[in-house]
Amino acid sequence: MKKRCGVCGQELSGGDRTCPNCGNNNFVSITIEDDVNTFDQIKGGVKGKGSKGAKMEFKVEWEFFREKSEWRFVERFINRIKNLYEEVVKDKGGAIIKRCYEPLTKHKGHGYAKGKKS
């Protein structure tokens, strides 16, 4: 998953402390490295004070795709505050199969959003 500005969504390089696009310096970056030989997952979220659901959430895991009968590595980030959805799907060799970066409101009716009502 790439580090992005929490205000404008600009992709940031590893050493950036402020966004070169808007000057924002208040963002969260999480880097997780592991030798991925297991089918574990890591997930988490940020909940606002007094809110019921997560304002931001992420999930990194191996998912089984029944259509192709294969395991794929999925990194998913949802930011309801900035209306962003980001997903990267890789095969076992690490090749990117799918990359999705779009407004969350447009991500409906497929994949993770199947069955969700607006």
Order of alpha helices (4+ residues) and beta strands (2+ residues): beta-beta-beta-beta-beta
